[in-house]
Amino acid sequence: MTEEMVFDPVTGEHLKDWGHRPGKQFPALLDKANAMRAEGFGLVRIRQELEGELPPEPLTMSLRGRGEVPFQENIDAAHPDEETNVAQVRETMTELMRTPTVDSGAIMPDACPAGPIGTIPVGGIAAARNAIHPGMHSADICCSVMITDLGNADPKAVLDAAQSVTHFGPGGRPQGKRFTTSLKLLDAFRENPLLDNPKSLRMAQEHMGTQGDGNHFLFVGRSRKTGRTAIVTHHGSRGPGAVLYKNGMAVAERFRRELSPETSKQNAWIPADTQEGRDYWKALQLIRKWTKANHNAIHQATVEAARAGDVGDRYWNEHNFVFKRGDLYYHGKGATPAWGDYAADATGLTLIPLNMSEPVLVARGKDAAHGLGFSPHGAGRNFSRSEHKRRMGSVTPEQMLQAETEGLDIRFHAGRVDASELPSSYKNAESVVAQIKSYDLAEIEDYIDPYGCIMAGDVPPFWKNRKKGRR
């Protein structure tokens, strides 16, 4: 037998050996190659014929020197804890700005470190050219806040209704208690190579109407301007977003090894002008739609359970996402877009929560150049959750909760108080508000003063529950 025999087909492995990258073009290349095979052409001749369709040779990109690309600072330090925090944020941002694709950066008043040096901090923004960095929006893609005006509804009745319908903690809703997920949206998931997998599709249904854990919450308060009751939810894209992040990081890692091996893994990127980049960008928009539907589902179920009759405006904004503006991709990690048309459903108003004992700010962005068009997303932290618990000493979480939230109706879905989410674990809210004003990042139009909120609570890690089950 010789290599020219027609029953020896060309495979994807041949194409990869010849320098072709896997993608949507592979089936067409294989069809062309095997049509030539059927006519009796050898592998050498077929390889030569397909050379004209090879992707261009990648240009290796090196890290920039320290300080070569500066970043804008919109943060003050008036306390030793704040000084330490700002120093750490500067260090990690300086390293981040060495990433070859990054064009500019900024930090917000709520900035704090979020990983190894070089990782984009919470409250950080990085604008990249022709590049989408999955690590710069993190696994909690499209973490966001939504508000609904519930008119003159009784705040306690609203909080009770919300508690009866929402879902916190790991995992999704059990069979029989799930919220409806749009079939059209699920079909769109199936059409995207990064979302078309059993895990994403299953979680898109199981996690609809859930809020997860950590700092995610359901808040009820009253507008200082109108006196009307409002509900605010805070959460991201849950399981579907986490799966997309994992898949995106795997794609970005392949490009990192090829384009810039010196770049740290957390800052790997997908070139936006590749098929993989276009697929990832579309997947991000679908995850955004799913997340908005998730917020809507909880709000609408609460409206119905509370029998609220005088429902007003509902709007939302994300603060862990990638936004395209001109020819740059703006990565906001815990940063709120503050220009009016950042998305088709933007209203010009955004929400900035501070902590459970403080108001949620209703703000109008200023599109400040020194903030790359962003404003803060919340209060941030000056030290870690574990450090906060250490500083509590002998004070119990219950005692601290009572002292810090007197007069408020604070509920923890799991039953146990999560001390790392108490007001004292966050930056001083008054200071953050003052910095928003002094740096002219946003105009505060209203304050939603707290009645109470629901949080996940101190939920044991899933592996502890597994261990307990095995015993």
Buried (B, 14 or more C-beta within 10 A) or exposed (E): EEEEEEEEEBEEEBBEEBEBBEBEBBEEBBEBBBEBBEEEBBBEEBBEEBEEEEEEEEEEBEBEEEEEBEBBBBBBBEEEBBEEBBEBBBBBBBBBBBBBBBBBBBBBBBBBBBBEEBBBBBBBBBBBEBBBBBBBBBBBBBBBBBBBBBBEBBBBBBBBBBBEBBBBBBBBBEEEEBBEBEEEBBEBBEEBBBBEBEBBBBBBBBBBBBBBBBBBBBBBBBBEEEEBBBBBBBBBBBBBBBBBBEBBBEBBBBBBEEBBEEBBEBBBBBBBEBBBBBBBBBBBEBBBBBBBBBBBBBBBBBBEBBEBEEBBEBBBBBBBBBBEBEEBBBBBBBBBBBBEEBBEEBEBBBBBBBBBBBBBBBBBBBBBEEBBBBBBBBBBBBBEBEEBEEEBEEEEBEEBBEEBBEEBBBBBBBEBBBBBBBBBBBBBBEBBBBBBEEBEBBBBEBBBBBBBBBBBBBBEEEEEEEEEEEE
